[in-house]
Amino acid sequence: MAMTTPDWIAELGNVERELKAFVQLSPDLPADRPAIRLGVKDIIDVAGLATQCGSPICEGQMPAATAPCVAALEAAGATVIGKTVTTEYATTKPGPTRNPLNMAHSPGGSSSGSVAGVSAGLLDWALGTQTAGSVIRPAAFCGIAGFLPSAGYIPRAGVRIMSPTLDRVGVFARDMAGIEAMLKAFPAWSPEPLPDRPLKLALLPAAVWEAVDDATRSTVTGAAEAIRAAGHSVTELDDPAPFLEMMDAQKTVMGYEIPRALARELAEHRDLLSEELRDFCDASLAIPHEDYAAALETADRFRLFCTALFADIDAVMGPAAAALAPEGLGWTGDPFVNRIWSLAKLPAACVPGGAAANGLKSSVQFNAAPGRDAFLCALASRFEPLVAGTAPD
């Protein structure tokens, strides 16, 4: 007797043929659609599914156990639907995934499949990672909520680490309510309600984000106006230097650490790495250790700067990406200001705005002091409808 495919799995397969969000699906998906469908970026281990890191070098490599970050979400009621597409070793070379908002555009990276799966409605939750902008940027491109917790909030065991200083596990959901539900699954969750007063926000200095496209500028300025109109304060920071220095420092740290994380692959399987990644590693190996050490010191100074900054304000806001999702699948976009917060190790939230152009959306990023993840989640939830109500003219 022929077996019939459950409706929800058939629907997933129909969308996936065009979307290409998954590397592999779990082999024992239930007949009834799970209450919470979870996607896992394919640099994070799930028992019974290969961890292939977007590279033929890792093809068929089976992990010994499920990563604790996945297990925590399973304990919260999620069912792993499959492993989602990542760029090669979570760096820059794209996979085949498309943007559900407009299939002719990139979903961003490196957490491409995770964000696309949530945006397309195939997943309720998904896990990604960020070294430069790989959680916040794709969330912005695909019009969903993304959250990068403070360093240490989500355990990195069972995750292929490319940059020990920078890499963090982040989460995706359709909205901030879903983000909060995911964050609550981890022991680090500590509820922090919003104060009973108007909130105080600071906008990134104009010189830091002057190169954004018109749609992004309209979304960020429109959100700031809406927040002010709701009775809160938004003041523009005036000194771009600390932020610009962090963007440069993040590039140095990432460039120094990634080739060393790939030392075995470069030595033993160089021909199986993309030319793009080989060239990046070859160039980055020339970064002097003194420059790397100086970049880490820049980050230390910035964290001290943030201690003073967040003594006077509740959060910083600015663009979540430099522009709308790029056309074509050959480039996943510029990490832009995401680099600042990746190196600073502060929490970051992406909140999508209204429709912009060609079905795409632009988004706003909010950042809070380290360790105030629940507070940032509550703040982003408060402002979510205000940001969603903005749309470029």
N, C-alpha and C positions, 0 to 999 in steps of 0.2 A: 504494500500500500504506500503510495507516494506521500511524503511528509510535506506539509504546507508551511511556509514561512510565516511566523507571526506578523501581524499587520505593522507593528511599530518597527520591527527589524526591516521589513520590506520598504517602509517609508524611509528609514535611515539609508538603506542601500540606494534608493532612487536619488536622494539628494547627494549622497556621497560620490556617486559617479561623476558629477560635475564639480563638486566642492573639493574633493581630495584632501580631506582633513585628517584622515586616519592612515597610519602605517599598518596597523593590524587591529582587528576586533577581537574581543575576548571570545574564546571558543565555546563558552557555556552560558550564553546570554539567555535569560529566562523568557518564557513565552509571554508573560505579562510585562508591560513596560515598567521598569523600576521607578519608584517614586522620585529618586534623585539619581540622574545619570551623570557619571563622572568620567572626564577624559584626562589622560595623564601624558604629559610631554615625554617624548621618547628619549629623554636622558635620565628619567626617573624610573627606578626599578619597580616592577610588579611581578610577583611570582607567577610563573606559567606563561609569561609574555616576554619576548626578547627585548633587550635594551640595545637599540641599534644606532642611536646618536646621529641619524641622518648620514651615515657613512657606510660604504661597503666593508670597511675594515671590521666593523662590529656586527656584521650580518649574522643573525642566528645566535648571538650571545645571550645565554639565559642567566638571569640573576639567581642568587641563592635564596633571596627572600624579598618580601615587599618592603619598600621604603616606609619608614615611620610616618612620613607626611601623608602617604596614601592610606595607610592603615588607620590613621586618626579619622580621616573622612569616611572610610568604610564603617568605622565604629559609630559614626554619626548618621548612618543610614544610606550612604552612597554606594552605588554599584559601578564598578569600573566597566565602561563600555569598550574601551580600547586604548591603544597607545596612539598619540597624536603626532603629526608631522612636526619636526624641528628642522631648522637650517642645519647645515653640516657642523657637527660638534657645537651647536648653539652659537655659531659665529655669524658669518654674513651670507654664505652661498644659499640661495633660496631653495625650498622644495616646491612641489607642484600645487600647493594649496592656493585657493582663490578667496577673494573677499566676498562674503555673502551679500553685502550691500550693493556691490557691482562687480560681477565676475571678471570684468576686464582689468580689475585693479588688485594690487597686492593687499594681503591681509596684515602685512607687517611681519616682523620676526623678532627674535628667533622662535617665539612660542606660537607659530603660525596656525597649526592645526587646532590647538586648544582654543584659541580665541575665535577662530572661524566656526568651530563646532558649537560653541555657545551662541554666537551671533545667529547662526542658521537654525537654532532651535533643536539641534541634535543632542545637545548636552545641557544640563542644568548648571553644573559646576565643572571647572577644569583647573588643572595645575600647570603653571609655567615657571620659568626662571628668568631672572634679569641680571645681566652683567653691565649693560649700558642703558638700554631702553626696551628690553624684550618682553616686559609685561605691560607697562603703561602705554607705549607707542602702539602696539597692535590693538589694545583695547580701544584706543582712540580711533584708529583706522576702521575698526569693525563696529563701532557704535555701542559698546557694552561697558559695564563697570569692570575695572581692574584694580587690584590692590596689591601693593608691595609692602609687606610688613617690615617693621624694624629688624635689623640684623639679629639673628638668633631666635626670632619668634617662631618660625617654622624650621624644624630640624632638617639638616642637609644630608644626613646619612642616607645612603642608597641613591644619591644624586651624583651624576658625573660633573665634577667641578672643573671649570675651565680657568677661573680666576678666584683663588682663595680669598682675596681681599674683597672682591666685588659681588660674587654670586650670591643671590638670594632666591628662595622659592616664593612665588607669588600666586595669587588666585584670581579666577575669572568667574563672573556670574552675570546674569542679564541686568541686574540692578543692585543697589547697595544693600537691600534686604538679603539678597542671596550671598553677598560678600560677608555680611555680619554672621549669617548662619555658618559659613565656612570657617571664619575666624574663631567662632565659639568652640569649634571642634578641637582646638589646641589648648594645652595647659596654660599657655602664656596669656590667654584671654583674661582681662581684668576690667570689668565694667567701669566706665567713667562717664557719667551723664554730663550733658552740656550745662554750663553755668546759667543761672537765671538772670541773664543780662544780655545786652546786645553783644554779638561776637566781634572781635577785632581781627581783621585780615590785612595782610600786606601783599601788594601786587609786585611781582618780579620787576626789577628796574627795566625801563623801556629799552635801554641799549642791549639788554640780554636777549630780548625776543623781537627785535626790530625787523628781522628777516622773515617773519612768518607770513604765510599767504593771507589774502584778504578774508577768506572764510574763517580762518582760525582767529585772526585779530578781532573780527566781528563777534565771534562766540565768546572770547575771553572778556572783551570790553562790555558786551551785552550782559554777561553774567555778573560782572562787577557792578554794573548799574542796577541790576535787579536785586542784588544782595544789599546794596545801599538803600534802595527803595523799600526793602523789607525791614529797615531799621538798624542794620548792622553797619560797621565802618570798614572801608577798604581804602588804605593809603598806599601810594606808590613808593617803593624803596628807591633811593636815589643813587646809590653807589653800586655800579655793576661789577667792579673789580673782583670782589671775592667770588662771585658766581662764574665769571669768565675764567678765572684762574682754576676753579674746580673742573670746568669742562675740559681744559687742557690737561690737568693733572689726571683725570679719569682715563683719557686716551693713553697717557704714559703708563699708568698702572696696568691697564688692560693689555697693552702691547707687550709689556715686560712679562706678564704672567702667563698669557695664553700659549706662547711657543714652548714654554717650559712644561706646561701641562700636557702638551702634545709631543714631548721629547721622544717617546717610544715610537709613536706613529711616524714622526719625521725620520727617524733612524731606520725603521724596519719596513714601513709601508708607504714611503713617500709618494710612490707612483699612484696610490689609491686615494690620495688627498687631491682635492680640486686645485687647479692652478691658482685660483684666487686665494685659497687658504695658504698654500705653499708660499706665495709671494708675500702675503701678510706676515707670516712667521719669519721668513728670511729677513725682511726689512726690520721687523720688531726686535729680532735678536741683536740688532746693533744698538739698541737703547742702552746707554751706560747705567750701571747700577746707581751711580750718583744721582742721575735724573729720576730714577725710580724712588730712591730714598727721599729726594726733595719733593716728589709728588705726594708721598705719604705724609710728609710734614705739612704740605699745603692742606691736606684733608684734616689733619689735627687742628690746624689754625681755624679752618672753616667751622669745625664742630664747636670750638670755643666762641666763635662769632655767632653761631646759632644759639648757644646758651644765652647770650645777651639778647639776641633777637627775639627769642620765644619767651623771654621774661616780660616783654611788652605786648606781644600779640598772641593770638590763638593759632593762626595758621598762615601759611604763604599760599598764594594762588598764582597760576600762570597757565600757559598752554601745555597740553599733554603731548603734543607733537608739533613739528614745525609747519606742517601742511596737511592737506587731505591725503588720503592713501594714494601713492603713485600709480600711474597707469602702467600696466604690464606686470609680469611676474619676475623680472630680472633683478629687482632691487627692493629690499624690504623697508627702505626709508631711513632718514637721519635720526639717530638717537637724541640729538639736540639737547635740550635742557634736562632730559632724563639723566644724563651723565652726572649732573651735579648731585642729585639725590642718591644715585647708585653709590657713589664714592662716600658721600656723607653718612650713609647707612640709616637715613631717616625714613619713616614710613611715607608712602605716596598713594594717593587715590586718584583714579581716572573716572570722571563723571561726564557722560556724553551730553552734547548739546542737541539742538534740533537738526533737521535735514539741512544740508548745505548745498551741494551740487552733485548731479549725476547719481543721486541716491546715497551719496556718501555723507558722513557726519564729521564734525570736529568736536573736540572735547576740552574740558578744563581739568587741570591737575591741582590737587590740594596736598600740602605737606604740613606735618606737625612735628613737634619735638620727639626725639627718640623715646620709645617705650609707651607713647601715648596713642597706641593703635586703636583701642576702643573709642577713644575720644575723637580721633580723626574719622573713624567710620561713622560715628554719630553726626559729626559736622558735615561730612559729605552727604549723608542721608538727608540732613536738614536742607541743604542747598540743591539737592538733586532735582526737584521740580523747577527751581528757578533756572538752573543751567539748561535743563531740557526745554524750557520755554523760549530759549534764545535761538534765533535762526538768522543767518546772514541776510542782509537786504537784497 
